Every structure is written in C-alpha cells, then in structure tokens.
Amino acid sequence: MKKLAIIGRPNVGKSSLFNRLLKQRDAITSEQAGTTRDVKKRVAVVVDKEVEILDTGGLDEGCELYEKIKEKSLKAAHQADIILFMVDGKSLPEEEDKKLFYELESMGKAIALVVNKIDNDKMQEKLWEYYEFGTDRIFGISVAHNRSILPLLNWIASELPDSSIVTPDAEMIAAEDEMDGFDAAMRASVDEDEFDDDEDEEDDGYFIPEEDEEGEETSIEVLEEVYRGIVKEYEAGDVNQMKVAIIGRVNVGKSSLLNALLGEDRSVVSSVAGTTIDPIDETVEYNDKKITFIDTAGIRKRGKILGIEKYALMRTEEMLETADIALLVLDASQPFMDLDEKIAGFVDKNRLACLIVLNKWDLAPKEDYDKIIAEVRDRFKFLSYAPIITISAQSHQRVHKIFEMILKINENYSQRIPTGRLNEVIQAAMRKHILPSINGMNIRLYFATQYDIRPPRIALIMNKPQGLHFSYRRYLTNQLREAFDFEGTPVLFKAKAKNQKKKPQPHKKRSMW
C-alpha cells in the first residue's frame, strides 16, 4: 500500500485535511500551533483506492521538542510515496515555505502544493502568488468549508495503483443474511440481556442441588442447554490479536517504553511534560500474534488540564474502551501519587487485563525493592491480579520480557473453562464454606457457566441472587484463581435467578475524578 504524507509548517490545517480524507474526526485539531506532535497513521479510501495517510507535526524550530517533531515529520516524508505540502493561503508565500518545498521536491516523490484556507472566490486570487514555487501541481482548497477538495482527491487517486477496494460477493452477502436470520431466531429464544454487564457484574458463587425449590430435579445438562445460546464463540484470529494501551501520568516514560518495545523512535520523547497529545498506535508481530501498542497522552489532575489536553484525555478514554490489555506505567524513582490510583481506575472501569510496569527502575533505590512492591500492592488492591515488572525504558532493561508477559496475560484473558470443571471447583469451595442464609432464606446456587471471554465472564444461576454477600463473592473469586491461571486478567461474574428476567439497566459511566 502506498503512503501519503501531509507535510507543512504548524497550523496550516494538516490534521483537518487528514480527518477530511478519513471522513471522520480522528486527529485532534485546534488553533494552537504544535497540536500534532507524533506521526499518526491511518488507512483511507480515496476514489475507491486505498492509501495509508501520515499526519505529521508542523515543521518548526526553536526548542528541543520542535526539533524532534520536525525530525519525525521529515522522516515520514522520506518513507512516503506521495507528499502533500500544505501552506496557509491567508498569508503571502514565505521563503521558509519555498525552502521546505524544494527540499521535499528533491526527494523525487510525487508532490503537490496544497494552499489551504482559500475560503471564497476573492481568496482565490491569492492563489496566483504561489505559482512562484515553480510547480503546476497547485490545489487551492478550504478544508473547513469543504471547498475544491475533489480535484485534489482525483490527483491523489491518479498516483495510486489501479487496484480498487474489494467488495463482498453475492455468495458472502447471502451467507451473512442467513446468519442474521439465525441470530434473530436465537435472540428470540434466549434473553441475552440477562447477561449484559452492569454495575452488579461482580457477583459470584454457586452450588448445584439435586432438586430445586419445587422439588423438580435440575441437572447441569438441562440448565446448560437453556443458557447455551448466550455463549459467544471467537475465531482463532480474534484471540491472536490484542490491543495494548500504555497509560500513566505525564512524564513516567510511556513514549520511551513504546520506542523500546518497537526498537525504533516511533514516538516523540522530550523532557516537556505532556509531549504526547494524540494517541498513536503501532502493530508488531510476535510469536505469530499481532500486538497493537497504543501510546496514550499522559494524564494530569483535572484542575491542571489545559486547552487541547482535555481532548487528549477524551481520546485516551476512547482508546481504553476498545483495548484488551493495559500497561500501567508508574515512575519507580518517585513516590506514587493519588493520581496514579485514579488512572489505574480506568483499567478497572474498562475491565481490562493489566500488567503493572515500574519504569525508571535504574533510578530507584534497590534496597527498597520489597517496600516498593508492597506499596504497589497496597495502593492498587483492585489490581491485585496484575503482575508487576521492573524495567528501564531508557536503557531497555528487561523490556523484552514484556512481550512474553503480554502473551501469557492474553492467554489467561481469552481462556474458556469447561463447564464441568468450573462447577467442580465451586462445589468444593461450597463444601469448605457453606453459602450463608440471609434473613432465614436459604441461598442456593444451581449452576455456573462461562458465557464469554476477554475477560472471562461467568454466569451464576441462583434462587436468590440478591442474597449473595460481597465477602462470599470475594471468597469464590479467590478459589477460582487458585484453581485456574487468571493472572493478569479480571474475572467477572453475573448472578441471575433461574426463571427471573429483568429489564437491562442503562450502563452508568462513573467519573474517575
């Protein structure tokens, strides 16, 4: 697939054009110069042809951060097959723009001069000034007003291979229609809403009596047949792909960790707090598995979030909703903060698998290892299932071990426990500690079945699900963790009555602040 790089000085509309080509708001845009810092990559369709678009940071100088942004942008131009050099049409041509254009033109790539902010016919007259660049591939456009974009799209398409996007054939469409009919019939027979995730998702515990309250025998086979329709199947390829979000507060070394994992300077790293604004992702293959690492913006306290950082926080939250595993990065060289706990709360909120990464270990006092680990376990009790690794992203110390740990966590995150074995463990747990009665009511647990993975979700069929005390849920969770390897992944439980149906409650988003 050919690559198209959008290059130019700050605040000329590169990210806005990037979003226009994608037909969605992907890159963060603002009037503030220097909003884009890392190179953002996405695949777009231009006139029925696919192209990978690279949105780059502005070419500017003046400080360490801007120099690194410029370096990354020029590197993207070298990697691209097509270059769009953007300028601001509201101002006259500048010598610096000409110099940059000639530098890019000397690379021998297909290049066009895109004059943005030509918002009306009167502004069109200014376009003539730009012919002094010495090229006839000039496009006067207005991204904000979607003006004169089509000629630019046609030129881009002319530089791309003739292969068009493959559309589903009639046989595939027919098969999908047949499956839609099957799914509709299944939904009519099984109420899947019974097992929607809500705030009571962490119920657990069960026992399998020989008879129910009416004296009728209730076998595992009968109950399993009833609830079989809710079990979701995954293709092998689904569990071999994982999204890994790198999260933490500002300046803990998230971008340095991404670069160390990839073995290249993919993300801009500087001493400026909050260098990363827009989340960026990169996919690598490891042991026949595809791992997509997502470098997210560093999170500050709510009162210290300024300007475009609020959009960065929103994008980070959106990324976490689709992620599978979180690398929670902590600065081991400094005392942990309450903000670290709030950020870790995003992991719990989104039910993610997790690996706690203690970065900058080369700067931490080695004699305090046990003390630091104990403090992590004490502060992050709700992530007790997450393993801990100590690394130095800067020196690459133990970074390579993260890959194997991620694969192991993903295996636990995606495992399905056989129904018989699951119920054996729960019966054994019930024999050790009998399920207590509530206000004289006998609490019975009929059956347990795992109905989903990533993370593992287990349904508990009970006579009085509301009578399951949280302390007993915690006990059963610990028993399951002793019997099965769930390290790195949460285990979610849903206690439901055998014959009771309840309207699904709307999911409430809880603020972490």
C-alpha positions in Angstrom: 0.0 0.0 0.0 1.3 3.4 -0.9 1.9 6.1 1.7 0.8 9.7 1.5 2.4 12.2 3.9 0.8 15.6 4.7 3.7 18.0 5.5 3.8 21.7 6.4 4.5 24.2 9.0 2.4 24.5 12.1 -1.3 25.5 12.0 -1.8 25.2 8.2 -4.6 22.6 8.5 -2.7 19.3 8.1 -4.8 17.4 10.7 -8.0 18.9 9.4 -7.2 17.6 5.9 -6.2 14.2 7.4 -9.7 14.0 9.0 -11.3 15.1 5.8 -9.6 12.3 3.9 -10.6 9.7 6.5 -14.1 11.1 6.6 -14.0 11.1 10.4 -12.6 13.1 13.3 -9.6 11.1 14.2 -6.7 13.5 14.7 -7.1 16.3 17.4 -7.3 19.7 15.7 -7.1 23.2 17.3 -5.9 26.7 16.5 -3.0 26.1 18.8 0.3 25.6 16.9 2.0 22.3 17.6 -1.1 20.3 18.4 0.2 17.4 16.3 3.5 16.0 17.5 3.7 12.4 16.6 3.1 10.9 13.2 -0.4 9.5 13.0 -1.1 6.7 10.5 -4.4 5.6 9.1 -5.7 3.9 6.0 -8.2 5.9 3.9 -10.1 5.3 0.7 -9.6 7.9 -2.0 -11.8 7.5 -5.1 -12.1 3.7 -4.4 -8.4 3.3 -3.8 -6.7 2.6 -0.5 -3.8 4.7 0.7 -2.0 5.0 4.1 -2.1 8.6 5.2 0.6 10.0 7.5 -0.4 13.1 9.5 2.8 14.8 10.7 3.7 17.5 13.1 4.5 21.1 12.0 8.0 21.8 10.6 9.2 24.4 13.0 12.3 25.2 15.1 13.1 26.9 18.4 13.3 24.3 21.1 14.1 20.6 21.7 10.5 19.5 21.3 10.0 21.3 17.9 13.3 20.0 16.6 12.2 16.4 17.4 8.8 16.9 15.8 10.5 18.2 12.6 12.8 15.3 12.5 9.9 12.8 12.7 8.0 14.7 10.0 10.8 14.7 7.5 11.4 11.0 8.2 7.8 10.4 7.3 8.2 12.3 4.1 11.2 10.1 3.2 9.0 7.0 3.8 6.1 8.3 1.8 5.3 7.8 -1.9 3.2 10.9 -2.2 3.7 14.2 -0.4 1.1 17.0 0.1 2.9 20.2 1.2 0.4 22.4 2.8 0.6 26.2 3.3 -1.7 28.9 4.7 -3.4 30.7 1.8 -4.3 33.7 4.0 -0.7 34.8 4.0 1.7 35.6 1.2 4.3 32.9 0.2 7.3 32.8 2.6 10.8 32.0 1.8 10.9 29.3 4.5 8.0 27.6 2.8 9.8 27.6 -0.5 12.9 26.2 1.0 11.0 23.4 2.6 9.1 22.7 -0.6 12.3 22.5 -2.7 13.8 20.2 0.0 10.8 17.8 -0.3 10.7 18.0 -4.1 14.4 16.9 -4.2 13.3 13.6 -2.7 11.9 12.6 -6.1 8.4 11.8 -4.8 5.1 12.8 -6.3 4.4 16.1 -4.6 1.7 18.7 -4.7 1.4 22.2 -3.2 -1.8 22.4 -1.3 -2.9 26.0 -0.5 -5.4 25.8 2.4 -7.9 28.4 3.7 -9.0 29.6 0.2 -12.5 30.1 1.7 -14.1 32.2 -1.1 -13.7 33.4 -4.7 -12.0 36.6 -3.5 -9.3 34.5 -1.7 -8.9 32.5 -5.0 -6.9 35.5 -6.4 -4.1 34.9 -3.8 -3.5 31.5 -5.3 -1.6 33.1 -8.2 1.1 34.2 -5.8 2.0 30.6 -5.1 2.9 29.8 -8.8 6.3 31.3 -7.9 7.1 27.9 -6.2 7.7 26.7 -9.8 5.2 23.8 -9.9 1.9 23.4 -11.8 0.5 20.9 -9.2 -1.1 23.5 -7.1 -4.5 23.0 -5.4 -6.3 25.9 -3.7 -8.7 24.3 -1.2 -10.6 25.1 2.0 -10.8 22.1 4.3 -13.0 23.9 6.8 -15.6 24.7 4.1 -15.0 21.5 2.0 -14.2 23.7 -1.0 -12.4 22.5 -4.1 -11.3 19.2 -2.5 -12.4 16.9 -5.4 -9.6 17.9 -7.8 -7.0 17.1 -5.1 -8.7 13.7 -4.5 -8.6 12.9 -8.2 -4.9 13.8 -8.4 -4.1 11.6 -5.4 -6.1 8.7 -6.9 -4.1 9.1 -10.2 -0.9 8.5 -8.3 -2.2 5.3 -6.7 -2.3 1.7 -8.2 -5.4 0.8 -10.2 -6.5 -2.0 -7.7 -9.8 -1.0 -6.2 -11.4 -1.9 -2.9 -12.7 -5.5 -2.9 -16.5 -5.6 -2.2 -18.3 -8.7 -0.8 -19.6 -11.1 -3.5 -23.2 -12.2 -3.7 -22.5 -15.5 -2.0 -20.9 -13.9 1.0 -23.8 -11.4 1.3 -26.3 -14.3 1.2 -24.4 -16.1 3.9 -24.4 -13.0 6.1 -28.2 -12.6 5.6 -28.7 -16.2 6.6 -26.6 -15.7 9.7 -28.6 -12.6 10.6 -31.8 -14.7 10.4 -30.2 -17.4 12.7 -29.1 -14.7 15.2 -32.6 -13.2 15.2 -34.1 -16.6 16.0 -31.6 -17.2 18.7 -32.3 -13.8 20.3 -36.0 -14.7 20.3 -35.4 -17.9 22.3 -32.7 -16.7 24.7 -32.8 -13.4 26.5 -29.2 -12.2 26.1 -30.0 -9.0 28.1 -29.9 -11.2 31.2 -26.2 -11.2 30.9 -25.5 -7.6 29.9 -22.7 -6.1 32.0 -23.8 -3.6 34.7 -22.7 -2.3 37.9 -23.5 -5.6 39.7 -21.3 -7.6 37.4 -19.0 -8.9 40.1 -21.5 -11.3 41.6 -20.3 -14.9 42.1 -20.7 -18.2 43.8 -22.9 -21.3 43.3 -24.0 -24.8 44.4 -25.8 -27.5 42.4 -28.6 -29.0 44.3 -30.3 -32.2 43.3 -33.7 -30.6 43.5 -35.0 -27.1 43.1 -37.5 -25.4 45.5 -40.4 -27.1 43.7 -38.9 -30.5 44.2 -38.1 -30.9 40.5 -34.7 -32.2 39.6 -32.4 -29.6 38.0 -29.5 -31.2 36.1 -26.4 -29.5 34.7 -27.4 -30.7 31.3 -30.8 -29.1 31.4 -29.6 -25.8 32.6 -26.6 -25.7 30.3 -29.0 -26.3 27.3 -31.1 -23.3 28.4 -28.1 -21.0 28.7 -26.1 -22.3 25.8 -27.4 -19.6 23.5 -25.5 -16.9 25.3 -22.1 -18.4 24.9 -20.1 -16.4 22.4 -17.6 -18.1 20.1 -14.4 -16.5 18.9 -12.3 -17.2 15.8 -8.7 -18.2 16.5 -7.6 -15.0 14.8 -9.6 -12.9 17.3 -7.6 -14.1 20.3 -4.3 -13.9 18.5 -4.8 -10.1 18.1 -4.6 -7.8 21.0 -4.7 -4.0 21.7 -2.3 -3.0 24.4 -2.8 0.5 25.8 0.2 2.2 27.6 -1.3 4.5 30.3 0.1 6.6 33.1 0.5 10.2 34.2 2.7 12.7 32.4 6.5 12.1 32.3 6.5 8.5 33.5 8.1 7.2 30.3 5.2 5.9 28.2 6.6 7.1 24.9 10.1 5.9 25.8 8.5 2.5 26.6 6.8 2.3 23.2 10.0 3.2 21.4 11.9 0.5 23.4 9.2 -2.1 22.6 9.3 -1.3 18.9 13.1 -0.9 18.7 12.7 2.4 16.9 12.0 6.1 17.7 8.3 5.9 16.8 7.0 8.4 19.4 8.4 11.9 20.1 10.2 11.9 23.5 11.3 15.0 25.3 11.6 16.5 28.8 8.5 18.6 28.2 5.6 17.2 30.3 2.7 16.2 28.1 4.6 15.7 24.9 2.2 13.1 23.6 -1.2 14.6 22.7 -2.9 12.4 20.2 -2.8 8.6 21.0 -0.7 6.8 18.4 -0.6 3.1 17.6 1.8 0.6 16.0 1.3 -3.1 15.3 4.0 -5.7 15.6 4.0 -9.4 15.2 5.5 -11.6 18.0 5.3 -15.4 18.0 2.6 -15.4 15.3 0.5 -13.0 17.4 -0.4 -9.4 16.4 0.1 -6.8 19.2 -1.1 -3.2 18.6 0.6 -0.9 21.1 -1.2 2.4 21.8 0.8 5.3 23.3 -1.8 7.5 25.1 -1.5 11.0 26.3 -0.2 11.5 29.9 -3.0 12.3 32.4 -2.9 15.2 34.8 -5.1 16.2 37.6 -8.4 17.5 36.4 -7.7 21.1 37.5 -4.4 21.2 35.7 -5.7 20.0 32.3 -5.5 23.0 29.9 -6.6 23.6 26.3 -6.2 20.6 23.9 -5.3 18.3 26.8 -9.0 17.8 27.5 -9.4 16.4 24.0 -6.3 14.2 24.6 -8.0 12.8 27.8 -11.2 12.1 25.8 -9.2 10.2 23.1 -7.4 8.2 25.8 -10.7 7.2 27.3 -12.0 6.2 23.8 -8.9 4.1 23.2 -9.3 2.3 26.6 -12.9 1.3 25.6 -11.5 -0.8 22.7 -8.3 -2.0 24.4 -7.7 -5.5 25.7 -4.6 -5.1 28.0 -3.3 -2.1 29.8 0.4 -1.4 30.6 0.0 0.8 33.7 3.3 2.7 33.8 4.5 4.0 37.2 7.6 6.0 37.9 9.6 3.9 40.4 12.1 6.7 41.1 9.4 8.9 42.7 6.8 8.4 45.4 3.5 7.2 44.0 0.6 9.7 43.8 -3.2 9.6 44.2 -3.4 10.4 40.5 -1.7 7.0 39.8 -4.6 5.3 41.6 -7.2 7.3 39.6 -5.5 6.4 36.3 -5.4 2.8 37.4 -9.2 3.1 38.0 -9.6 3.3 34.2 -8.3 -0.2 34.0 -10.9 -1.4 36.4 -13.6 0.7 34.8 -13.0 -0.8 31.4 -12.5 -4.4 32.6 -9.0 -4.6 31.1 -6.3 -7.2 31.6 -3.3 -5.5 33.1 0.5 -5.5 33.6 1.9 -3.0 36.1 5.2 -1.6 34.7 7.6 0.1 37.2 9.7 2.2 34.9 12.9 4.1 35.7 14.0 1.2 38.0 17.6 2.1 37.3 17.0 5.3 39.3 15.1 3.6 42.2 16.9 2.6 45.4 17.5 -1.2 45.0 17.4 -1.9 48.8 13.8 -0.7 48.8 12.5 -3.4 46.3 10.3 -5.2 48.8 9.0 -1.9 50.2 8.1 -0.5 46.7 6.3 -3.8 45.7 4.4 -3.8 48.9 3.3 -0.2 48.4 2.1 -1.0 44.9 0.0 -3.9 46.2 -1.4 -1.8 49.0 -2.3 1.2 46.8 -3.7 -0.8 43.9 -5.7 -3.5 45.7 -8.3 -3.6 42.9 -5.5 -4.7 40.5 -4.2 -7.5 42.7 -4.5 -9.8 39.8 -2.0 -7.8 37.7 1.7 -9.0 37.7 4.5 -6.5 38.2 7.7 -6.0 36.2 10.5 -3.5 36.9 12.2 -2.0 33.8 14.1 0.9 32.4 12.7 2.1 29.1 15.7 4.3 28.5 18.3 1.6 28.9 15.9 -1.2 27.6 16.5 -3.2 30.9 14.1 -6.1 31.0 11.8 -4.5 28.3 12.0 -7.7 26.2 10.3 -9.7 28.9 7.1 -7.6 28.5 6.3 -9.4 25.2 6.1 -12.9 26.9 4.1 -11.5 29.8 1.6 -9.9 27.4 1.1 -13.2 25.6 0.6 -15.1 28.8 -1.9 -12.5 30.1 -3.7 -12.6 26.8 -3.9 -16.4 27.1 -5.5 -16.1 30.5 -7.7 -13.3 29.3 -9.0 -15.5 26.5 -9.3 -18.8 28.2 -12.6 -20.7 28.5 -13.1 -23.0 31.5 -15.0 -26.3 30.8 -18.4 -26.1 32.5 -18.0 -29.4 34.4 -14.6 -28.4 35.8 -15.9 -24.9 36.7 -18.7 -26.4 38.7 -16.4 -28.9 40.4 -14.3 -26.1 41.8 -17.3 -24.2 43.0 -18.8 -27.3 44.7 -15.5 -27.8 46.5 -15.5 -24.2 47.6 -19.0 -24.6 48.9 -18.1 -27.6 51.0 -15.3 -25.6 52.7 -17.6 -22.7 53.5 -21.3 -23.1 53.2 -23.2 -20.3 51.5 -24.8 -18.3 54.4 -28.5 -17.8 54.6 -29.9 -14.2 54.6 -32.8 -13.4 56.9 -33.7 -17.1 57.1 -33.7 -17.6 53.4 -31.7 -20.5 52.0 -29.4 -19.3 49.2 -28.9 -21.9 46.5 -26.5 -21.9 43.6 -27.8 -24.2 40.8 -25.3 -23.9 38.0 -22.3 -21.9 36.7 -21.2 -21.5 33.1 -18.7 -19.2 31.4 -20.5 -17.3 28.7 -17.8 -15.0 27.4 -14.1 -14.4 27.3 -11.7 -11.4 27.1 -12.3 -11.0 30.0 -13.7 -14.3 31.3 -17.4 -13.8 32.3 -19.2 -16.4 34.3 -22.9 -16.7 34.9 -24.2 -17.9 38.2 -27.7 -19.3 38.3 -29.3 -18.9 41.7 -32.6 -18.9 43.5 -31.8 -15.6 45.4 -29.0 -13.8 43.5 -29.5 -10.7 45.6 -28.6 -12.7 48.7 -25.0 -13.3 47.7 -22.8 -11.3 50.0 -19.8 -9.4 48.6 -17.5 -11.2 51.0 -18.6 -14.6 49.8 -18.2 -13.4 46.2 -14.6 -12.4 47.0 -14.0 -15.8 48.6 -15.3 -17.6 45.4 -13.1 -15.4 43.2 -10.1 -16.4 45.2 -11.0 -20.1 44.9 -11.3 -19.8 41.2 -7.9 -18.0 40.9 -6.3 -20.8 42.9 -7.8 -23.4 40.6 -7.2 -21.7 37.3 -4.5 -19.4 36.0 -6.2 -16.0 35.8 -3.1 -13.9 36.4 -3.3 -10.6 34.7 -7.0 -10.7 33.9 -10.2 -9.8 35.8 -12.8 -12.4 36.2 -16.4 -11.1 36.0 -19.4 -12.8 37.5 -23.1 -12.4 36.9 -25.6 -13.8 39.4 -29.0 -14.4 38.0 -32.2 -16.1 39.0 -33.1 -19.2 37.1 -36.5 -18.1 35.9 -36.3 -14.3 36.6 -35.9 -11.8 33.8 -35.1 -8.2 34.5 -35.0 -5.2 32.2 -31.4 -4.3 31.4 -30.4 -1.2 33.3 -28.6 1.6 31.4 -24.8 1.5 31.9 -23.8 4.4 34.1 -20.5 6.0 33.3 -18.7 6.8 36.6 -16.2 9.6 36.6 -12.8 8.7 37.9 -12.2 12.2 39.2 
